[in-house]
Amino acid sequence: MRAMTRRLALALLALTATAAPAAPALQTSAAPQRPPAAAPRPPIVVPQVVARFPHDTAAFTEGLIWHDGALYESVGLEGQSDVRRVDLASGKVVRRAALPAAQFGEGLAAWKNQLVSLTWHDGIAHRWDPATLRSRGTVRYQGEGWGLTSDRTALIRSDGSATLTFHDPATLAVRRTLPVTFAGRPIDQLNELEWVDGEILANVWHQPVIVAIDPASGRVTRVIDLRAIVAEVGASDREAVANGIAWDATKRRLFVTGKRWPTLFEIRLPS
């Protein structure tokens, strides 16, 4: 996995207000031309914590969804990966299905009457019955699996790069790809995904932010600042990063958590 550049990481947190220097203009005999205007930085919003719920501190969270009135989670690491249904109030695992020991579980999404989970390096997507978590088979895809969500017409996958891939939900054939940019620059390390009200929310690996992405242009339209939440968690493990976004569309509740975090947060974004 590649580390994000320090400049882009700082930009994500708005710790620098100046745009990157423009390249010098070419010297010509004509009147000097202005350099192209820098792309505007997206606004930063700070969420309000509405509620806190217990979360399994052993869960290396890779995917989180709310489906049909229940919370589901995909947990990673070889030999520890599973897909589970979790009781929101207690944080206890109600039911789980283990992945093969050699596989590293990744993103999770719902498609019609089934769940779909990714694997990191194996190129295997698992299909699950939501009620029983019994396997409904597997399907293959090319590339790494990081995050997964659905816009009701396609499954959308991240792979740690600056590109999201839209797949046919039945076959996982690639329909299109979407380059993602932050203030005109590609932004990689896109991780867990969630479709919320027509936009894609994405964790950024090792960054205490969520970015909101326009699914048509790929442009980051706003940055959700999780620094206060990350500070509250106070994790000493460097890999215990913010990762996990779930949206309850019926009650309009947004949940976030992280790998090995003790808490799952319900948050509200400013309108």
Secondary structure, DSSP 8 states (H G I E B T S, - for coil): -----HHHHHHHTT---S----------SS-------------EE--EEEEEEE--TT--EEEEEEETTEEEEEE-STTT-EEEEE-TTT--EEEEEE--TT--EEEEEEETTEEEEEESSS-EEEEE-TTT--EEEEEE-SS----EEE-SS-EEE--SSSEEEEE-TTT--EEEEEE-EETTEE---EEEEEEETTEEEEEETTSSEEEEE-TTT-BEEEEEE-HHHHHHH---STT--EEEEEEETTTTEEEEEETT-SEEEEEE---
